Amino acid sequence: MGDGSLPTHERRWASDTIPANTILSATTSPGTEYNSAEEFVEVTLDLQDDDTIILRSVEPATVINVDQGSDTSRAQLDRTRSGAHKALRGLRFISNNKANAWEEVENKFNKLAKDGYLFRSDFAQCIGMKDSKEFALEMFDALSRRRRLKVEKISKDELYEYWSQITDQSFDSRLQIFFDMVDKNEDGRITEAEVKEIIMLSASANKLSRLKEQAEEYAALIMEELDPERLGYIEGRIRRMSTKLVYYLEENWKRIWVVSLWIMVMIGLFTWKFFQYKQKSAFNVMGYCLLTAKGAAETLKFNMALILMPVCRNTITWLRSTKLGLFVPFDDNINFHKTIAAAILIGVILHVGNHLACDFPRLISSSNDNYRKFLKNDFGSPKPTYIDLVKGTEGVTGVLMVIFMAIAFTLATRWFRRNLIKLPKPFDRITGFNAFWYSHHLFVIVYVLLIIHGEFLYLVHIWYRRTTWMYLAVPVLLYAGERILRFFRSGFSTVRLLKVAIYPGGVLTLQMSKPPQFRYKSGQYMFVQCPAVSPFEWHPFSITSAPGDDYLSVHIRQLGDWTQALKRLFSEVCEPPVAGKSGLLRADEATKKSLPKLLIDGPYGAPAQDYSKYDVLLLVGLGIGATPFISILKDLLNNIVKMEEQADSVSDTSKASDVSVASSNESTTPNRVPSKRKKTLKTTNAYFYWVTREQGSFDWFKGVMNEVAELDQRGVIEMHNYLTSVYEEGDARSALITMVQALNHAKNGVDIVSGTRVRTHFARPKWKNVLSKLSSKHCNARIGVFYCGAPVLAKELSKLCYELNQKGSTKFEFHKEHF
């Protein structure tokens, strides 16, 4: 324990779990009375080596059934029962907390003060800590630093303020004084060594020799409680909040300035139209309802135009490759599209709600005199009824737009688009991707109605003040141009299927010819259409071939109705499985002359295409989410092979030149052969983590994994396969499999689970350990973390990158794939 009288045991954190079914019984010792001076609890623990440890505590006797509290998750800090609170109880700054304590301090101040001020050197004596002067002076300095002052004397009012802080027995107050005393350099952080120093100082002041001996243990206890993220230091509340704010701004500054600009534009448009209509005569009758409706209408025009821009994929792909990509987060285009849609929903509610429920009723209920005076020139004569207003061109187009937009918005929500809502037949047809896709084409009608709606305004009579068409002109033409380009480009990009394979797990692999004009980068995706399934539907898939390959390939998992129909179509033309091929179906040009026709459109930009700008890559794929990174691995491997070939070529040329020069006596100056500058590869290491629950999934990319293991002699690419359906290594239930796996891999170099040269791990990776090791191994490096898979893990990886960026020189940049 620290005094040498007991055997040395492994030190554990206080949060370490206790074996299940263990009961710690605590009973009072015989003859012990319950008073503040003598109360203690004796706890006896039977250890395996028959040692006995006796612990004494000032807590009342309790019985803890560990079965009832075996949850290992960290609970929120309990201010009265936490380990840090118990440790800080040892830092009793003032031993005398009687009700009249301040009166005694005040009397001493009157005796010691000179000209109404108490000098720093007399502070200890004044507050009753004459024997602990060093400790008292440290406290004086800490309380002064809290006020951003460095003083040698204080007034009575300031002394009372100090005294109030000292005698406050709350956990937060004691903790703040403790923090201020340790943080002498005012950097907002304290380390474990500094915590130990102040504990020893407190122990000396209180003549607690045992506490002093255990200062290191108490310091570790406090650090564990107040530094749960194991950063190695404790931050003050203000410093912690400011640090988080700084890192948040660093991580999200692109999004922040774009969204801020967008919001400011909407506020400006709303305000401009609000005050413009306040000058109109209609305001005298229809009131602020009219102003709100017109302000919302102006933001609607702007947002209905802007919402088209994020889905102009060709434009976005081109822009992200320009310098504008340094300032605009083009990879968040779909999220921004959804955000604009939410703003449109709010605008529709304000605009339609104020018209139908407020200013229309005010108009029809207005007096004839007010109508003739303020509204007759706009609405004509006689005064319209409510039905007249609704059935007019402006009203009908508005109502129809609301209906169509409500349908499209509802079917675009996550619950409908991903089939999370199960409806009985035939209503199940309104869920799924098809319903989302076709319902979105209602916006063609919506935009036509919007232009008509904007041309028949009651209160605007001059054509150039009807500005709806001005907002929509450029975005609609740009979007229409993109759709026309897709139509013609896909017609010219009809591809010839070279090979088809259907793997276990419902994955269809299509290998097709590459059109001459089709140039792409690793990590990008393209749209695929199969007219035999549906002549209208296009679906995005990551390109799994490398740019240097003479073919294109995609891997498609059976998830929705379209992919199910596609798989059924190709299953009919595939050859039956060959023995030992795990149900693998194949077809190619040689075996099948009439494979279904495919159309492609693309390529389109994605976050993973920027992998080459990072020093180190961490590629994480869950299941079919590995597809965007297969192309990257292939491209890296091709570049590695080319660089090695260039190095060999230069070496051979250099040797030949040396021989030629040595055998020639015609010139005294050797003729040097100019060598081509080798293409340098910025990425020095790539780590690929593939997590899947099905063993058959490893067949999807078996060839790629074997190529990497064979050709990557320098170890640039490191591959880790994880199978979650098997219990983690070390579990008794998987011990035999692990042993057989290790023996076979050592003898034959093949993994028994995946059938490749890459050894498979069991259970899920411990991501904190993975990223921490990379941070330690690659100091001062920029590590690009690319992820494709379920949103839950995306949050965990993003949080880990954020935390590790605050610790060391290694910087992680997280990217999630979006389609």
Secondary structure, 3 states (H helix, E strand, C coil): CCCCCCCCCCCCCCCCCCCCCCEEECECCCCCCCCCCCCCCEEEEECCCCCEEEECCCCCCCEEEHHHHCCCCCCCCCCCCCHHHHHHCCCCCCCCCCCCHHHHHHHHHHHHCECCEEEHHHHHHHCCCHHHHHHHHHHHHHHHHHCCCCCCEECHHHHHHHHHHHHCCCHHHHHHHHHHHHCCCCCCEECHHHHHHHHHHHHHHCCCHHHHHCHHHHHHHHHHHHCCCCCCCEECHHHHHHHHHHHHHHHHHHHHHHHHHHHHHHHHHHHHHHHHHHCCCCHHHHHHHHHHHHHHHHHHHHHHHHCCHHHCHHHHHHHHCCHHHHCCCHHHHHHHHHHHHHHHHHHHHHHHHHHHHHHHHHHHCCCHHHHHHHHHHHHCCCCCCHHHHHHCHHHHHHHHHHHHHHHHHHHHCHHHHCCCCCCCCCHHHHCCHHHHHHHHCHHHHHHHHHHHHHHCCCCCCCHHHCCHHHHHHHHHHHHHHHHHHHHHHHHHCEECEEEEEEECCCEEEEEEECCCCCCCCCCCEEEEECCCCCCCCCEEEEECCCCCCCEEEEEEECCCHHHHHHHHHHHHHCECCCCCCCCCEEEECCCCCCCCCEEEEEEECCHHHHHHHCCEEEEEEEHHHHHHHHHHHHHHHHHHHHHHHHHHHHHHHHHHHHHHHHHCCCCCCCCCCCCCCCCCCCCCEEEEEEEECCHHHHHCCHHHHHHHHHHCCCCCEEEEEEECCCCCCCCHHHHHHHHHHHHHHHHHCCCCCCCCCCCEEECCCCHHHHHHHHHHHCCCCEEEEEEECCHHHHHHHHHHHHHHHCCCCCEEEEEECCC
